[in-house]
Amino acid sequence: MTIDSEDDVIALKTVGAIVANTLQHMASKIEPGITTKELDNLGRAYLESNGARSAPEITYNYPGATCISINECVAHGIPNDTIIRPGDMVNIDVSAELNGYFGDTGASFLVPPNLPEQVAVCMAAKKARNRAIIGLRPGLPLNTIGKSIEKTAHKFGMHIVTNLGSHGVGRALHEEPGFIPSYYDKCDRRVINDGLVITIEPFLSTGADIVTDGNDKWSLMTPKGVYTAQYEHTVIITKKGPIITTIPTIH
């Protein structure tokens, strides 16, 4: 999506705040013993109380309101009877629609006690996301994003999951400019236009370069013993600087 007016900005910030607050609300309830389905039910209730609809449900008929992935399941995990345990890494991805506009956010959370590698990959992934957002402006090559993420990943000794990346968003959950790699693709000639709405969501790993399909049609996996983290914002890129729409208003 490319914004056309200030009304677009307001609408994107509104749905962005809802998904960000939903993420924060769910994160505050993570503790050993809770199931991913119970956590998802909390997210669904929060979205619905704010008039929003789960984007993966309405777009892809996904079997849950949010994606909750544990340990080697790094993305698109289906909420079920899986119990969260001490030492787990939990990724929550929340996306929703409100009045024809979409917001998309996500983050990885640690359930203590945790290994140093788990802490390190989370720190690196968050820094990669934040550094990729800073300085984005119209006219830059789109592969500036992957170049920045790659630089951060290498600095911290992390692998980039190359078959997961950022994407266009706004009037749909996934739209133009399509897939945006988290690595530098010198052959990518696309340019950032004024008002472009995209996600920035690097997946960094301690040892995996790709994810593979799990034993259902949704879950994406790495080998056991590999730790992966993702942090995601929805961003509007403008001449005055990037606008992050997925800022929580609850803490």
PyMOL commands that set and color helices and strands:
alter all, ss='L'
color gray80, all
select helices_A, chain A and resi 6-28+36-49+55-60+116-133+144-155
alter helices_A, ss='H'
color red, helices_A
select strands_A, chain A and resi 53-54+67-70+73-75+89-98+101-110+159-160+166-168+175-180+196-200+203-205+212-213+220-221+228-230+233-238+241-244
alter strands_A, ss='S'
color yellow, strands_A
deselect
rebuild
show_as cartoon
